Amino acid sequence: MSKPYGYVSDKEAFVKRLHRIEGQVRGIERMVDDERYCVDILTQIAATTTALESLAFQILEGHVESCVAGALSSGDAEVAADKSRELLEAVHRFSRTK
């Protein structure tokens, strides 16, 4: 059996957090529907974005500590190189969103 992904041990907490973020998004939708003040909506969007980014960093950290570390310690240079390349691509994708 392969080692679980880095987030799996905290999966329940991640799911709860995602549900809270989903609630934030629904709240933004209600604000738009209610024609609330622009800056108030932008403030909520910023808070939601921050919550998603924080979650992403936690998942990225778990990925490095489990998937990448496992590949590097496997002794298989090709697997280690592939996982390192994958990590860098993920970091680049994530950093482009800022």
C-alpha positions, 0 to 999 in steps of 0.5 A: 500500500502506498503512503497516504498523501500529506493532507490525509491525516487532517482530511476531516479538518480540511473538509470542515475548513472548505465548508466554512469557505464555501459558506463565505462564498455563499455569503458573498453571493447573498451580498451581491444579490442584496446589492451591498456596498462594493467595498464590503463585498471586496473585503469578503472576497479578500477574506475568502481568498486569504482562507483558500491561500492558507489552506493551499499552503497547508496542503503544499506543506503536507505534499512536501513532507510526504510525497516529495520527501518520500520520493527523495528518500526512495533512492530512485533518482528518476522518481525524485526528479519527477516529484521535484519538478512537479513541486516546482510546477505547483509552486509556480502555478500557485505563485502566479495567482498572486 
